[in-house]
């Protein structure tokens, strides 16, 4: 999952052909990545804290949304800065062997966690609409689901980590350290794994949301049979409109952001000789696609906070309580000043009445 710089493998071409152009564009990419990391970390951390500290938001869907935010937070905090540093550093990977394998594993893991979380949210939305009377799962079960999502994601990312190599090229006269994924003499296995990862990490959430949306539409149409009197028919129609609004936008955002990188990675897997993607531009193309893919971590907090009714309500109530508390303090102070002024006025009036009575 790291940004590759493998032009050194082709001895017929000049060494590091695409790196020069990438370094020329470094002043453009670095501020964009810095903004992305700052916005994504703050937004996802705030979303996690809002779900964790608000008891009324403790339900299955919101726990899965929090898990999605946690995956994006970990990816932007632990993986993106090191990966970007590797892409723009002439000396290659500077963070040691352990971090080479760890970052590769965690970046693939967080992607799978996001995919499985979106899939689980789609399934949960279907269960809520199709079986509204059924009792919701407990918090303990939610914790088990989240743990299973992380465990499956780690297991799915193990092949990527196993085929990652930490190579010090100083021994052959190049001041550079490589941290890359290599499948030596296993081209068929590599293509099979790439296709499988494309299906699991990209097509799975789209398929889950599409199937779940069709199933929900079918159940809602069964409830709204023409000629039958349903007192909650309007409620079901509103549910039909709102149930998949947030989830659909999240999945569409995920699909649009990750599509360029998925296409570029697939092309590089089947085109080792760089006949489709020119070696001079492949680094810039891949870094640009990586930037677009990582930007998906910025959008989810704003999507859920702006479109989800409960999040918008609790977010506004949180700021309203802070504003109310400050206004209450100012109100009490002004009330104290007013009361003291009235007391002084009453005291002066009583003194005046006493003087008039005395002199009369």
Secondary structure, DSSP 8 states (H G I E B T S, - for coil): ------GGG-TTS-TTTTHHHHHHTHHHHHHHHHHHHHHHHHHHHHHHHHHHH-GGG-SHHHHHHHHHHHHHHHIIIIIIHHHHHHHH-TTB--SHHHHHHHHHHHHHHHHHHHHHHHHHHHHHHHHHHHTTTS----HHHHHHHHHHHHHHHHHHHHHHHHTEEEEEGGGGT---EEEEE--TT-HHHHHHHHHHHHIIIIIHHHHHHHHHHHHHHHHHHHHT-TT---TTHHHHHHHHHHTTHHHHHHHHHHHHHHHHHHHHHHHHHH-TT-SSS-TTTHHHHHHHHHHHHHTHHHHHHHHHHHH-HHHHHHHHHHHHHHHHHHHHHHHHHHHHHHHHHHHHHHHHHHHHHHHHHHH-
